[in-house]
Amino acid sequence: MIPRVDLPADARPDTLAVREGLPRTPWGENSEALFLTSSFVHPDAATAAARFANEEEAFVYSRFGNPTVTMMERRLAALEGTSGCIGTASGMAAILLLVLGLLKAGDHVVCSRSVFGSTIRLLQDFGKFGIETSFVSQTDVAEWRSAMRPSTKLLFAETPSNPLTEVCDIAALAEVAHGSGALLAVDNCFCTPALQRPAALGADLVVHSGTKYLDGQGRVIAGAVCGPSALIESKLVPVMRSAGMSLSPFNAWVVLKGLETLSVRLHAQSDRALALAHWLQAQPAVERVYHPGLESHPQHALAMAQQAGRGGAVVSFVVRGGRAAAFGVIDAMRICSITANLGDTKTTITHPASTSHGRLTEEQRLAAGITQGLIRVAVGLEDLEDLKADLLHGLAAAAA
Ligand SMILES: *Cc1c(COP(=O)(O)O)cnc(C)c1O
């Protein structure tokens, strides 16, 4: 049995975020140790045999498990309020693990049309193995219900969506899934457990790209699946052991330390994003602003109830004048980074129509609401006044 940290049973999330993990080693380190080792040594041959036969729980080989990875998994599970978690090499590896572990040929998936582009591609790719996916509206629960088939095993949602921050009703989708004996998985990348806990709303599995807010400083690629430990142990761990999309201990350590400041960062970044959204709404060059914290957001009430009263740190807006004006705003930035990553303490700015959604046809883009004037800002921790000043250079030119 791998021991637990001795914490009060009622310790709250902010405490768990800095304390949950594994007990200290005999050296008494205060900051968690980084175990860069590919394998683990056994005291004798009989013990090695027992550990390989799974008769005794211990660390054996880092493709199967590693103390630093276990610390990250325990901490993230504590924050999501799930009994289990398994770390993966990336966010996409987490979704791959989910599909490999839970589905077989003949099974059917229902997924929002507005999820991360690579998620759509991955699910479509599984068509060649006999796993079919129906893509439905992010916001219309009736569409999810009517897409259900007897063979539907998994519903997959991501909320809020990127870049238009459309919110889906997690509790309603859980009801649709459970009514047919299917599971609901939610990609919680944008809100993180600091704002939204899908498991408490009925989701069975929570997927993460640790690359984004969990690391929080744009350093590593990482991922995880959170859910009931029995399900993870029986369905996902065996796939991980053979397929090997394991999280590296170094990346796990970076994410583990990132989790300590997650709620402080997410709250501060989300509050800055809302203030920036209000300010953008008042700019003459801006046609429309998307942020769940704005009263003008179509699912404002649902978002506030589901996301602990905060809209998240991503704000998108449409600048008058189409692509030329949008490029003008982006190119005038002196502080914000022009990069598609998000979840960083450094504010990032991107033009979705020519980057993340660049491979779609103009018709598909317009159907998804991605116009040429759309700009996405993932707000970091710079001073809000400096961010406004940075945006104002380009916006003034667009308004002129
Ligand atoms: C980035 C992202 C992913 C994929 O994560 P990687 O760590 O890049 O593999 C999945 N879902 C969402 C919502 C993302 O933003």
The ligand as a Gaussian input file, in Angstrom:
#p B3LYP/6-31G(d) Opt

LIG

0 1
 C       -4.764000      22.251000     -25.423000
 C       -6.026000      21.536000     -25.231000
 C       -6.087000      20.150000     -25.335000
 C       -4.898000      19.299000     -25.717000
 O       -3.910000      19.355000     -24.760000
 P       -2.337000      19.079000     -25.107000
 O       -1.729000      19.120000     -23.746000
 O       -1.905000      20.174000     -26.011000
 O       -2.283000      17.749000     -25.746000
 C       -7.295000      19.530000     -25.103000
 N       -8.392000      20.245000     -24.792000
 C       -8.360000      21.580000     -24.700000
 C       -9.609000      22.312000     -24.345000
 C       -7.189000      22.283000     -24.917000
 O       -7.180000      23.621000     -24.842000

